[in-house]
Amino acid sequence: MIKWFRGAKLSQQLSIIACLCVLIPTLFLAYSMFTSLQSTAISTRQQEARFRCDQMAAQAGQMAEVCNMSTQVFLNTPDLVEHLVKLKKEQPIDSLSLVEFFREDIASLEKIVLSNPNLYQIRVYAQAENINEMMPILYSARRMERMPWTGAEKLSGSWYLDFDDRLFDDYPVTHHVMSLVTDITTSEDGRVGVVEVSARMDEMLPELFSGDDKNFSVLLDESGNVTAGICPIDEAALRELSFTEAEDICRLNGTRVLVNQVWLKDFGCRYVQITSLADLDAMAMSQTASLAVTLVVVFVILAVAASWMTRQLLRGFYGTFDGIRAFANGDIDATVTVTGEGEVADFAREAQGLLDKIRHLMHDNLEREMQARNSEIRALQNQINAHFIYNVLEAIKMMAEIDERYDIADAVTSLGKLLRYSMKWESGNVRLKRELDYIENYIALMNLRFDYVIRLDMDIPGELMDQRLPKVSLQPIVENAVVHGAAVLAADTTVSVRGQIQREQNRYTIRITDEGKGMDMEALEHLRRQISGEEPTPSSSGNGIGLHNVQERIIRSFGPDFGLQVSSQPGQGTTVTVTLPFHEKKDGENK
């Protein structure tokens, strides 16, 4: 392909180069945007799932606290305990005492249940069978035998989750009940009864009983068995999920899922929440396919347009070339037609002049004409690329504004300004105003990469805006403030840039301060030695210019009295002070 490219026509080469100059940045930009959108979508899904999991854990903890408090109230009711003791010992209780106990004690205990909407039932089971039951609080031992937790070998104060309440034959079955079962004991008589505090799991923890095979929640014991909730998949597949953290992304039946879990110490089990990422993956595949199709269409259109434009641009060139070729083939009277204006027309005129001279000095003038032609071709090639990039960025900006994507338009504008400033060759130093504009564009682009905001706080006296300094000498310092300040904190932060004039010393300073973690004295001294060149510096910064290079350029431009000074303390950020010469602006002077 390289051999074919070298042998292709100039119009074909220019068309291919133009297409690549647009396609490669577009691919990179599209990939960056696509990755950012995917990360944002997954992060949003994680935050929502984490919130639901924490909310459920809080509800479960609140329910456990309510049930424990209600249990303690019943355990610390002396009249109730005394009544249970009498029932266990089968002591006779007169009717008047029973009525008084029902009206006062049972009624007050029933109010506890009715006053708390989170509770389903509070039941007390006596150790005797033939008793006067006082619904809905007091029941006989034979009623307790109908409960599914009666035969379970668990200690007093244990929870029993997700069972059906079948206390009465003539009443509908209540599903998804959870109960805290506690023995009522005395020091002399042992266990005299059992208190059961119940709640409806489907009302208090509805996520356990709603969902599908991709989004659901369950409670798991220490062995990984489902103790509560509706598990729409095979429990073995659920146990095979290799998650150990509180939040993880795993694969379930070939589909990516987000797994959140929290240990419920009150219930002795784990709450596991499964959230499907299938829709995000499907959206990613759809976006990838759409992006690929769009890029193919754009590339075809761009190739056709670039081919047509280069043919039109080089039409005069090929006409000139045809005349020169005819002359080279022996047509001494061959001429070059000159049309229009511009480099190609100028080239044609020069070629015509050369042909006239070649008629007198065939050999010498022919070689001179070929050299001029080659020089013109190289100049043309060198002029196209930079302008083409700026025009393409401007076109992308216009497309974003048409689609009301002003954030993208602003980013493209900042990128264009940054590239224009970086790519433009200049001899000597530049104005401080231009360097500060470059820093603002850099911060604007860096804010696209992070979820947090990097604020730029600049306070520069107006007299300093026309002062001169080496090009791209402040940006590496700001970049270090971002990388070692904002990026480490991973939170909203501010990079401040302060200017101060010291007229007595004919100098001014620019102080760049971050809010990072700072450095201890050993690390600070090590950095100072690197800047001064006493120690070798590591790899350069992202833009190829390190602090040591900035120091060297300032010293070469203004002398050893100027340069960088660094100060820092642990936990208080880092300040880099740039000292530069100050030149008073005289009347009538234009800098």
N, C-alpha and C positions, 0 to 999 in steps of 0.2 A: 504493500500500500504506500509506503514511503517512496519507493521508486516510481510508482504511478503518479503520486502527488508531485514529485519533482518534474516529471515529464508532462504534466497537464498544462493547459492554457492558463494564462495569468488570470483571466476572468473566473475560471473554475477554482483556482487557488484562492482568490479573494473571496469567492462565494463560500467556500468551505471554511475559511478562517472566520468570516463574519458569522456564519452559523454557529461555529464552535464558541466564539466569544460571547454569544448570547445564550447558547444552550448550557454550557458548563456552569456559569453563575446561576442560571435559572434552576438547574438541577440541584445545586447546592442550597439555594434559597428555598426551593420547594421541599427538599428533604428536611431542612432545619425547621420550617414551619410545620411540616407534617409531624416530626418528632415532638415538637413543642405542644402541638394540639393533642397528640396521644398522651403525653405525660400529664397534661392538664386534665384531660378526661379521666385518666386512671386516678390521679390525685383527688379529684372531686368525688369519684366513686368511693375511694378509701375514706375520705372525711365523712361522707354520709353514712357509710357502714360503721365506722368507728363511733359516730354519734349514736346510732341506733343501739349498738352493743352496750355503750356506756349507759344509755338511758334505760335499757332493759335491766342491767346490773343494779342500777339505782332503784328501780321499781322492785326488783327482787329483794334487795336489802331492806327497803322500806316495809315490804310485806312481812319479812322475817321479824323485823323489830315490832311491828304491830301484833303479830301472833305471840311473840314472846311476852310482850307486856300484858296482853290479855290473859295468857296462861298464868302469869304471876298474880294477877288480880284474883283469879279463881282459886289458886293455891293458897292465897292469904285471906280467904273469906272464912272466918272461924265457924260461923253457923253452918256453912255448907259442909265443912270437914266433920263437924260434930254430927250432922245428920247422916253422913256416909258411915261414920263409926257405928251409929245406932243401927243402921241397916245391915251392916256386916255382922254385928253381934245379935241381930234379930231381936232387938229390944222393942217392946211395944211402944207405939207412938199414937197418942190420942188424936182424934180428928181435929180438935181446935188447934193443936200445935202444927198439924199438917197444913191447915188453912193459913195460919199465921206465917209459916215458913214459905208457902207459895206466894202469898201476897207481898211479903216484904223482901225476902232474900232472892227467890227465883225471879220476881219481877225486876229487881234492881240489876240482877245479872243479865236478864234479857235486854234491858236497856243498853247495856254495853255492846251487845251484838247489833242492835238496831241503830245505835248512834255511829257505828263505823261502817260505811258502805263497802269498805274493802273486804270485810269478813263475810263468809258464807254461812257458817254455823259455828257455835261453841256448844259442845255436848259433854255432859258428865255422865259416865257409866259407873253405877254402883257395883259392889262385889256381890250383891244379893240379886236373886232373880225375881222373886215374887214381891214386888214393891209397887207403890203408887207412883207411876211415872208422871213427871211434870214437864210436859213438852212446852217449849222446844229445848229445855235445858237438861233435865234429869231423866236418865233411862236405866233400864235394868241390865244385868250382865248378859242376858240372852240376846239383847239387841246388839251388844258389842260383838258377839260371835258372828254376826252377819257382815261385819266390816272386813275388807280384804287384808287389812294390816294386822288382824288379830293373831294369826299364826306366825307372823314374821318374827324372827329372832333379832330384835333390835332393842337397844337400851332406851330407858325413859328419856324423853326429850328429843326423840328422833323425828325426822321428817319422812313422810310417805307421799310420793308424787304421782300424779296422773292416774287416778283410779276412779271407778264409778261408785257413786253413793247409792247403795241399795238397802237403806235402812228400813224402808217401808215397802210392802208389797203393793199397796194400793196407790202409790204415788209414782209419777214418772221418774225414771232414772236420771240422775244428774251426772254428766260426764266431766272428765278432766278436773278432778278435785285434788287439792293438796292439803295435807293435815300435819299439824304438829301434835304428837301424842305424848302425853306426860303422865306418869303415875302420881296419884295423890296418896301420900303416905303420912303415917304418924310414927313416933318413936316407940309407942307401945303396941299398936295394932298392925304395923306394917302397911301394906298397900290396902287402902280402903276404897279406892276408885281410880278412874282414869279420866283425864280431861282431854278432849280433842278439839283443837282450834283449826278451823278449815277455811279455805279460800278457793275461789274459782280461778283456775289457771288460765282458762280461755278468755277470762275478762281482764285479769291482771297482767298476763303475759301472752297477749294474742298472737305475737309473732311465732310462737311455738306451734301454732295450729293453723297457720295460713302460709301459703307459698306454693311452689311447684318443684319439679325435679331439679331446677337450677338455682332457685332462691328459696331457702328455708332455714329454720333454726331448730335446734334440739338441745336437750340436756344429756350429757354423757357422764357415766361414772368413771372411776379411776381405771377400769378395764376397757373403756371405750364402748360400753354397751349403752344403748339409748334408754334413759330412765323416764323421759318426758318429751312430749312433742311428737309431731307426725313426720316420720322420716320417709320421703318418697323414693328413696333408693335403697339398694342392698346395704345393710349395716356393715358388711365386710368391706365394701368399697369405701365406706366412710372411715372405717378404722385404718385403711391403707393410706389415707391422706398423710403425707409426711410433713406435718406442720408442728413446730415446736415453739414458735414465738406467739406473742399475743396477736400479731397480724402477719399474714403471709399470703403469697399467691401460689396456688398449687393447680394441679390438673385433676379433674374429676370426670371419669368416663370420656377422656379425650378433650375436655373443654376446660379452659382456664377459669378458675374461680378464685375469689377473694375470701379467705378464711379469717374470721375474727373470733377470738375466744377469750373468756374471762372466767376465773375460778370463783365460784360462789361458795364461800367458806361456810355460810349458814346452812346450806343444803348439802354440802359435801360432794359437789359435782361441778362439771364445767358447762358453761353456756357456749355453744358453738354456733356461729352464724355463717352461712354459706351464701355468697353473693356472686352471681354469674357475671363474667366479663365477656360472654359470647357476643353480646350486642356491640361492645367496643371493638372486639376483634373483627366482627363482620363489617363494621363501619370502616375499620382500617383497611381491610381488603378491598372494600368498595372504593374508598378514596384512592388507594394505590392504583387500582385498575383505571379509575377515571383520570388520575394524574398521568398514567402511562399513555392512555389514549390521547389526552390533551397535548402532551409533549410531542407525541408522534405527529399529530395534526399541525401543531405549531411549527415543528421542525420542517415539515414538508412545505408549509406556506412560506416559512422564512427562507428555505432553500430556493424556492421559485422566485420569491421577491428579490433575494440577494443576487441570484443569477441574472435576473432582468436588469437590476440596477447597475451591476458591474459591467454588463454588456453595453448599457447606455453610457456609462461613465467612460468606458474604454473604446467607444466607437471611434472617436477622433484619433485615439492612439493607434488603433488597428489600421485606420486610413493612412496615417503617417507611416506606419510600418509597411503597408503595402507599397507605397511609393518608394520607400527606401529599398525594399526587396526588389522591385522592378529595376531600380537603378543598379543594384548589386548584380542582377542577372544580365546586365549589358545594355539596358535602356538608358542611354545617356541623357535623353530628353525627359525622363520621368520627373514629375513634380509632385509636391505635397499640397493637398487642399487644406486650407486653414479656415475653420468655422468656429464661431463662438469665442468665449473668453475663458480664462482659467489656466491651470497648469498644463492641461493637455493641449490647448490652443497655443500657449507659449512654446510648448515643446515642438509643436508642428512648425511654428515659425522658425524656431532655431534649426529644425531639421531642413527646412527649405533653404535657409541661408547656408547651411553646411553643404547641401547638394550643389548650390551655386559655386561654392569654393572648391568642392571636390572636382568639379569639371576642370579646374585649373591645376589643382594639386591632388590627384587621385589618391595616392597612397597615404600621404600625411593627413589630409583632411578627412579621409574615411575613418581612420582610427580615432581621430579627435571627435567625430560625430558619434561613434559607437560609445566612447567613454561618456560623452554628455548624455546619451540616451540611457545608459545604465545608471548614471547618477540621478537622473530624473525619476526613474522607476523606483529606486531605493527611497528617494525623498517622498514619493507618493505613498509607498507602503508604510513608511514611518508615521505619516500624518493621519492615516485613516483610523488606526486602532483606538487611540485615546479619545478622539472625538466620537467614535462609534460607541464606546462604553458610556460616555456622558449622555449621548442621545438615547441610548437604550434605557438607562436609568430614568431619564426624563419621561420616556414612554411608559415605563412601568408605574411611575408616580401618577401619570395622568389616568392610567387604567384603574389604579387603586382609588383615586378621587372620584372617578365615574361610578365605581361600585360603593362609594361612601366608606371605603376602608381607610379612614384618615390616619389611623395608627400606622398602617403599612406605608402610606404616602409620606408621613413624617419620617419614618425610618429610612426610606429610600432617599429622601432629601438629605438627611444627616449623613448617610453613607456616601452620597454623591459629593457633598462638601468635603468629607474626610478624604475621599480618593483624590479629588481635585487638588486639595492642599498637599497631599502626600506625593502625588505623581508629578506635580509641576516642579520643574527644575529651576532653582534660583541660586544665584551666587550671592555670597554675603549673608547677612542676618535679616530677620523679618521683624515686623512690628509686633509688640506684645498683644495688641488687639486681635490679630490673626491667630496667634497661638492660643488665646483664650477661647476664640470661636471653635478652634479645632478640639479643645478639651470638652466643650459643651456638646459637640457632635459625638465625641467618643463616649461620654456618659450616657447620652440618649440611646446609643446603640447597645451599651452594656446593660441598660435597664430592660432590654428585650430578652436577655438571657436568663434573668433571675425572676423569682416569684416575689421578691421584695424590691423596695425602691431605694436607689442610691441618689440622694439629693446633693446637688452642687451648690454650695454657699460661697459666692464670690463677693469680695469687697475690695475693689481695686480703685485707687484714685484716678480721676480722669487724666491727670498729667502724665501717668505712666503708659497710657494706651499707645503712644507713638514711640516709646522707647524700643530699642533694638536688642535682640537676643538671638542665639543660634536657633535655627528651625528645629522643631520637634524636641525641645529641651525640657518642657514642663510635662508633656504627656506621659513619659515613662514614670515620672514621680507620681502622677495621679493614678496611673495603672497599678503601681505598687500599693497605693492607698486602697484601691478597690480590691486587689487580690488578697492582701494581707490584713485588710480591715473589714470591708463589707462582706467578702466571700467567707471569711472565717466566722463572723457573727451570724450569717444567714438570716438577717433581719434588716428592717429599714434602718438606714444609717446616713450620715452626712459626711461629705468630704468638703472641707472649707479651704478656700484660697484667699489669703489676705495679702495686700500690698502695703508697703510703708516706705516713705521717702526719708532718707537721711542726708539732708542737704549739706550738713557740715562735712561729711566724708565724701560728698559727691557720689552717692550710691543709693540704691534702693533694694529692698528685699521682698521676695515672694515666699510666704509661708504656706505650705500645703500640709494640712492636718487631717488624720483619719480618726475614727472612733473604735479602732481595733483593740486587740488584746495587749499591744505594746511589746516591749522587749526588756529583758533584764540587762544589767550592765555588761555582762560578758558578751551577749549577742550583739549589743549596740557597738561595743568596741570592735568586734569582728567585722561588722558592716562598715564602720568608719575606715578600717584598714583596707577593706576591699575597694571602697570608693577612692581612697588616695593612691591605690596601686601597690600598697605594701604587701598585700596578699592576692593570690590569683582569684579572679571573679568566676562565678559559675556561669552557666549558659545564659545568654542574653534574654531580655524580656521579650514579650510577645511581639513588639514591633521592631526587634533587632537592635535596640539601643538600651543599654543598661545604665545604671547610675554612674558607673565608672566612666563610661563613654561620654555622658553628659558633662561630668566634671572635666574631662580632658578637653572637650570642645569649648567650654567656657574659658578655661585657662588659656587655650590657644588663641581665643578671640580677644580676651580682655586682660590676661595676665594672671599671676598666681595670687593676687589679692582678692580674687573673686572665685566663687564656686559654691559647693553644697556643704551644709552642716545639718547633722541629724541629731535629734533629741527624742528620748522615749522613756517611759516608765511602765512597768507591768500594770495592766488593767486601765491605763490612761491614754492609750493610743500612741501614735508616732507623728512627729512633726519634722518635715524636711524644709530647711530654709535655703533659698537660692539668693545669693548676693550678686548684684550686677551693677555696672557703672550707670550713673544718672547724668544725662546731658540736658541742661536747661535749654528750652526752645527760645531762640532769640526772635525778636520782632521781625516779621516778614519771612521767617524761615519756614519752609514747607518740607516736612519729613515724610 
